[in-house]
Amino acid sequence: MEKISVIIPVYNVAHYLSRCLDSVINQTYCNLEILVIDDGSTDNSATIISQYAHKDTRIRTFNKTNGGLSSARNVGLQNITGQYVGFVDSDDWIEPRMYEILYNRIKDKNTQIAISGFYTSTDDSSFPRINKSQIPDDILSAKDMMEYIFRLDIYNAFHIVVWNKLYNADVFNKHGCTFNENIKFSEDVIFTPNVLFTKNCTGTYIHTPLYHYYQRSNSLMRSKSVKNKFDALQAFDITISQLNEKGYNSCYAKKEHCFQASLIASLALEIGDLESFIKAQKAMKKYFQEYENYTLNDYPERLDNIVKLINHKFI
């Protein structure tokens, strides 16, 4: 059994951390090194990490000043010794056989990446994400995967995120893929395409949901703050430029950029932030043509909403 390095960045998640760590240390795939990076937590997270490290020698701990999710993950990547790498966010948890299943699929298909479906989970329930179109049970090319990660309205259970995936460590050791530390929000929008850009990158997809993405009310993703959400648009701009440079179709990334801008515009309108609304409105216009061309017929309300936002004027 080859070693899998599991990177877990931690910041002020004491209430959820034990659930996360229990799900990792109890994996049926036992040859793990678990890199837990405390990104300057001010709650009881450090104490919990220390307790778990004391009872499980596979846990390696790192402490740093707060720098954000990307910098914490990069500390993990700088210290991996495994042949494969996975990521788990510290308020989420994973199914007991997740890494056993992903590892076996990588070895069976001889690919660089294995991807699983996942659940959206709350305190009360877990709902599996559903793809509207079938993903082949076969080896996927980088071109295939590049389309799946940006067509979120169709392949919502494949996704651009890093945590439902297992990677060959060569992606990091030989190709130097790291997280952009200037992006504090939607950092995966840059990271995942960079992985797919690496030489001879192939993947395989497992429909079974194996990861629990926990939605908590006070998370960055669900906050009412507008300013940090513009990082998502910056991330898409960087990636769209790279897609064009490397000869990939960037239409779906442009479409998603427009949709993300509409979410920011709606939030800015809700809280009365004129400056942010105008900025998001301008971003929507930038790729509106791609959104109109590539929006599915079963999402007419999204298109109508974007048109209204583009035409909206503050009085």
C-alpha positions in Angstrom: 0.0 0.0 0.0 1.5 3.3 -1.1 1.3 6.2 1.3 -1.4 8.9 0.8 -0.8 12.3 2.2 -4.0 14.0 3.5 -3.7 17.8 3.9 -6.1 19.4 6.4 -5.9 23.2 6.8 -7.5 24.4 10.1 -8.7 27.8 11.1 -11.2 28.3 14.1 -13.2 25.2 13.5 -13.0 23.7 17.0 -16.7 22.8 16.9 -16.3 20.6 13.8 -12.7 19.5 13.9 -13.1 16.2 15.8 -15.7 14.9 13.3 -13.3 15.7 10.5 -10.2 14.1 12.1 -12.2 11.0 13.2 -13.3 10.5 9.6 -9.8 10.6 8.3 -8.0 8.5 11.0 -10.7 5.8 10.7 -10.2 5.3 6.9 -10.1 1.7 5.8 -7.0 2.7 3.8 -4.5 2.9 6.7 -1.2 4.0 5.1 -1.8 7.7 5.6 0.1 10.6 6.7 -2.2 13.3 7.9 -0.8 16.8 7.7 -2.8 19.2 9.9 -2.0 22.9 9.4 -3.2 25.3 12.1 -3.5 28.6 10.2 -3.3 30.8 13.3 -6.5 29.6 15.0 -7.7 31.6 18.0 -10.2 29.1 19.4 -9.6 25.6 20.8 -8.5 24.1 17.5 -4.8 23.8 18.5 -5.7 21.8 21.6 -7.8 19.4 19.7 -5.1 18.9 17.1 -2.5 18.2 19.8 -4.8 15.6 21.4 -5.3 13.8 18.1 -1.6 13.9 17.2 -0.8 12.4 20.6 -3.0 9.3 20.0 -2.3 8.8 16.2 1.3 8.9 15.1 0.3 9.4 11.5 -0.7 13.0 12.2 1.9 15.6 11.6 1.1 19.1 12.9 2.2 22.5 11.6 1.5 25.9 13.1 1.6 29.2 11.2 0.4 32.7 11.3 -2.9 33.2 9.6 -2.5 33.5 5.9 -5.6 31.9 4.4 -6.6 28.6 3.0 -4.2 28.7 0.1 -1.1 29.3 2.2 -2.1 26.6 4.7 -2.6 24.1 1.9 0.8 25.1 0.4 2.5 24.3 3.7 1.0 20.9 3.5 2.2 20.4 -0.1 5.7 21.5 0.9 5.9 18.6 3.5 4.2 15.7 1.8 6.0 12.3 1.7 3.2 10.2 0.2 2.9 9.0 -3.4 -0.7 10.3 -3.5 -2.3 13.4 -2.1 -5.8 14.3 -0.9 -7.3 17.4 0.7 -10.0 17.6 3.4 -11.4 20.9 4.7 -11.6 20.9 8.5 -15.3 21.4 8.8 -16.1 18.6 6.4 -15.8 14.8 6.7 -15.3 11.8 4.5 -16.8 8.4 4.1 -14.8 5.5 5.7 -13.7 4.0 2.3 -13.1 7.2 0.4 -9.3 6.8 0.0 -9.4 3.0 -0.5 -11.9 3.5 -3.3 -10.1 6.4 -5.0 -6.7 4.7 -4.7 -7.9 1.4 -6.2 -9.6 3.3 -9.1 -6.4 5.2 -9.9 -4.4 2.0 -9.9 -7.0 0.2 -11.9 -7.2 2.9 -14.6 -3.6 4.1 -14.3 -4.6 7.8 -14.1 -3.1 10.8 -12.3 -6.4 11.8 -10.6 -9.5 10.0 -9.2 -12.6 12.0 -8.5 -15.7 11.1 -6.5 -19.2 12.4 -6.2 -20.0 14.2 -2.9 -22.8 15.2 -0.5 -23.9 18.6 0.5 -24.4 18.2 4.2 -26.0 20.2 7.1 -26.5 19.3 10.7 -29.7 17.5 9.8 -29.2 15.8 6.5 -26.9 15.0 3.5 -28.0 15.3 -0.1 -25.9 13.8 -2.9 -25.0 16.2 -5.7 -26.4 15.0 -9.0 -24.9 15.3 -12.5 -27.5 16.2 -15.2 -25.4 14.2 -17.8 -23.6 11.0 -17.4 -19.8 11.0 -17.1 -18.2 7.9 -18.8 -16.8 5.2 -16.5 -13.5 5.3 -18.4 -10.3 7.2 -18.6 -10.9 10.9 -18.9 -8.6 13.3 -20.8 -7.6 16.7 -19.5 -9.9 18.2 -22.2 -12.8 16.2 -20.9 -12.2 17.1 -17.3 -11.6 20.8 -18.2 -15.2 20.9 -19.6 -16.7 19.1 -16.6 -15.2 21.4 -14.0 -16.6 24.5 -15.7 -20.0 23.2 -16.6 -21.2 23.3 -13.1 -24.9 23.5 -14.1 -24.5 20.0 -15.6 -21.6 18.3 -13.8 -22.3 19.6 -10.3 -21.0 16.4 -8.6 -17.7 16.5 -10.5 -16.9 20.1 -9.7 -13.7 22.3 -9.7 -13.0 21.8 -6.0 -9.9 19.8 -4.8 -11.4 17.9 -1.9 -13.3 15.2 -3.8 -10.2 14.2 -5.6 -7.0 12.1 -5.1 -3.9 13.2 -6.9 -0.7 11.5 -7.9 2.0 13.4 -5.9 4.0 13.9 -9.1 1.6 16.7 -9.9 3.2 18.6 -7.1 6.7 17.1 -6.8 7.5 17.2 -10.5 5.2 19.8 -11.9 5.2 22.2 -9.0 1.4 22.9 -8.8 0.6 25.1 -5.8 -2.2 27.4 -4.6 -2.3 31.1 -5.5 -1.9 32.8 -2.1 -3.2 36.1 -3.4 -6.6 34.5 -3.9 -8.5 34.1 -0.7 -11.8 32.9 -2.2 -12.4 30.3 -5.0 -8.7 29.4 -5.1 -9.6 26.1 -6.7 -10.6 27.9 -9.9 -6.9 28.4 -10.6 -5.5 25.3 -9.0 -7.6 22.6 -10.6 -7.0 23.8 -14.2 -3.3 24.0 -13.5 -3.3 20.4 -12.4 -5.1 19.5 -15.7 -2.5 21.5 -17.7 0.3 19.1 -16.5 1.7 16.7 -19.0 -0.3 13.6 -19.9 -2.9 14.3 -17.2 -5.7 11.8 -17.1 -8.5 11.1 -14.6 -11.3 8.8 -13.6 -14.6 9.5 -12.0 -16.6 7.5 -9.4 -20.3 8.4 -9.2 -20.6 7.3 -5.6 -20.6 10.3 -3.2 -17.7 9.9 -0.7 -17.1 13.4 0.7 -19.4 15.5 2.9 -19.2 19.2 2.0 -20.7 20.8 5.1 -22.6 24.1 4.7 -22.4 26.1 7.9 -24.2 29.5 8.2 -21.0 31.4 9.2 -18.7 30.1 6.5 -16.9 32.4 4.1 -18.9 31.0 1.2 -22.2 31.9 2.8 -21.2 35.3 4.3 -22.8 38.6 3.3 -19.5 40.2 2.7 -19.1 41.2 -0.9 -15.5 42.4 -1.2 -13.9 39.0 -0.8 -16.1 37.4 -3.4 -14.5 39.4 -6.1 -11.5 37.0 -5.7 -13.6 34.5 -7.6 -13.8 36.7 -10.6 -10.1 37.4 -10.4 -9.5 33.7 -10.3 -11.7 33.1 -13.4 -9.9 35.9 -15.2 -6.5 34.3 -14.6 -7.7 30.9 -15.6 -9.5 32.2 -18.8 -6.3 33.8 -19.9 -4.4 30.5 -19.3 -7.1 28.5 -21.1 -6.8 30.8 -24.2 -3.0 30.6 -24.0 -2.9 26.8 -23.9 -5.5 26.3 -26.6 -8.4 25.2 -24.5 -12.0 26.2 -25.0 -12.7 29.0 -22.5 -16.3 29.6 -23.3 -17.7 27.6 -20.3 -15.3 29.4 -17.9 -16.5 32.7 -19.3 -20.0 31.6 -18.8 -19.3 30.7 -15.1 -17.5 34.0 -14.6 -20.7 35.8 -15.7 -22.9 33.7 -13.4 -20.6 34.3 -10.4 -20.6 38.0 -11.2 -24.5 37.9 -11.1 -24.4 36.3 -7.6 -22.1 39.1 -6.4 -24.3 41.7 -8.0 -27.4 40.3 -6.4 -25.8 40.3 -3.0 -24.5 43.9 -3.5 -28.0 45.0 -4.5 -29.5 43.3 -1.4 -27.2 45.1 1.0 -27.2 48.4 -0.9 -23.5 48.4 -1.9 -23.5 50.6 -5.0 -19.8 50.5 -5.7 -19.7 46.7 -5.6 -22.9 46.4 -7.7 -21.5 48.6 -10.5 -18.3 46.6 -10.4 -20.1 43.3 -10.6 -22.5 44.6 -13.3 -19.5 45.5 -15.5 -18.1 42.0 -14.9 -21.4 40.4 -16.0 -21.4 42.4 -19.3 -17.9 41.2 -20.0 -19.0 37.7 -20.8 -22.7 38.0 -21.1 -22.6 36.8 -24.7 -21.0 33.5 -23.7 -23.5 33.1 -20.9 -26.4 33.6 -23.3 -25.0 31.2 -25.8 -24.2 28.4 -23.4 -27.0 28.5 -20.9 -29.2 25.5 -20.8 -32.9 25.9 -21.6 -33.8 24.7 -18.2 -32.2 27.7 -16.5 -34.2 30.6 -18.1 -34.7 32.2 -14.7 -30.9 32.7 -14.4 -30.7 34.3 -17.7 -33.6 36.6 -17.0 -32.1 37.6 -13.7 -28.7 38.5 -15.3 -30.5 40.6 -17.9 -32.4 42.4 -15.1 -29.2 43.0 -13.2 -27.3 44.3 -16.2 -30.1 46.7 -16.9 -30.7 47.7 -13.3 -30.0 51.3 -12.3 -29.7 52.6 -8.7 -32.1 55.4 -8.1 
